[in-house]
Amino acid sequence: MNPVRDVDLDEAERWIRARVPGAGPLRRVQSEPWGVVYRAQTEHGLVWFKACAARQAFEVALTAALADRWPDVVTDVLASDDDRRWLLMAHAGRPLLEIANPPEQWLDLLPRYAELQVGETVHAAAHLDRGVPDLRVERLPARFEALVRSPLPLDAAETAALAAFAPRFGELCDELAHDGIGASVQHDDLHPFNVYLRGGTLRVLDWGDASIAHPFFSLFETFRFLERINGFRPDDPWFARLRDAYLEPWGADPASFDLALRVGGFAHAIAWVDQRDALPEADRAAFDVGFDEVLRLAIRRALGSSP
């Protein structure tokens, strides 16, 4: 599934120059099983070319549609090719990781991201038709049972405890399904590696992990990285501030948000299993290092002991 083998660089450079005259040669900057990224210099600055793996083919149309409707939230898409799974994007600036992931920046971004999600609820069915993964709440109990049957980086006692939680998880999903919040696109990898700042505007990149799901699931990763990178404790006041800023466009109750994080940790773990299953066997041990962290945090949040 490595898209590097699928990219004819000469053809890609011709495609880019037809859209950005004078673009220089492509230089590879990142290669992963799910996509490869190149950059090229132009007279107006850098442009970025991404070739998505087949499993992430939906990312091309999704990113282009979101960029068209939400240009102040999503990176600028200069061109796209659904059939070849190619994206050409404008330079988005510096990742938040380079400026220490300041929570003040998230306070600016999260309400705008929520507005995108509110607006995209009417497009959820169209996104599903174009292949965006379906992790809607009503599908999660069955997916949870499949998760428990999967090879997990947990010991036997932890796996047994996870299996015993299945009935309660189904109850939580049923409760969340009746909170009045419609399914929408959710990024599922919303952390400081994928949020960029340029000219005072924050934009979200890399929608290859997105799904159609309960929108509040997005903040599982945002909050995980605030703990991991910023060293915030679970009771840090910033979590409540960010939650409230995010919820304002929704007009939703914090209790619904807290429930969504309890459920959303496992939705995120389910998505990780899907990613893991698509990896070559040799890459799975390294993948499981992060997967272990995600699973254990999902378990803690399900028990109500984390933000």
Steps between C-alpha positions, in 0.01 A plus 500: 500500500804729488402788269864586428503221245188643338640849435659577165696813598537622144127474449430663837733791423331556162161494675619756757658733244180503298337652808790694651725617215868511592479246782835335569577130543327298769696426817371224725454603863290219649419142408253287696291195405194727483651777287807670363560877505723708275566871475595720207628856487316755288555870440228567759629255762457133581223268385436154642408186308346199673433157351258304718494123541198314367347464846513880539366575152205685656740761640538670162132583438438568869786748533405678177136532606585627848756747365242636259235548769727591794807682363576661836521160675643257243823527303470652150462231232645613168404187306386143556464178304268241654598219265873533567445592866703820465474828689685824430491746788627847578755555774318508836778642719643352820352210698383581851750247626781740407355766729445266797129426440365809681147442634412859409525402134258213554265746665497685168475193274249276675191723461575541128556126465168442677327736254643289216357188661160659557490600134615160379218307669290554186779349288559192718315262268689631196832450680403142581411441135851618406663248730562690824504232774175448690545511879154628588392427856247232408776294337739513793370219727559239228835658415594491870438125512725460195763717671506267799554202269794672327863451600554781750811624683337412833551212741239227551345663807466836324343336197252313723407825676448666163269217390302531824447870427313426173143515644571830674660636184181420310299694759731801469467493121121489526505796737731697270286421195214692663689818590366690197838545327504374142786305345757708316853487375755472776873523435606232754862619495453856622832570669786751459669304221195562280409862585705770328531874557562747220427871493313477829260231372491141623407231248450125530690259272513125442143367496602141427381374840163674481169323544131573518424470867387691805684830444616537859728195458752736338623638830619163628830551316515875566478442874735199488773715349445779750569246772791344315678808363394777737500283809147601600344295777147365443354767730677794332256793455600530135300190413176658619580828321569323172195277537272799559646693205450199274144440622381858449414458128317180585302642791564165668522395860842411649353169617451398138861589426630299794294199390631537144860487622425182695359336188734674255816350645385160386383634163855630459643162601274328245635731231853412609422129461383568144830680433700222661330230296603681181869517599768255395576255782848650546356843585253389766734482800594867466136591443398320821712734713256784435202264488578387856477861620172560316337185639595568859383860481172383347455262792574773755257742340229236475528464875459875537846576641639719221377818327 
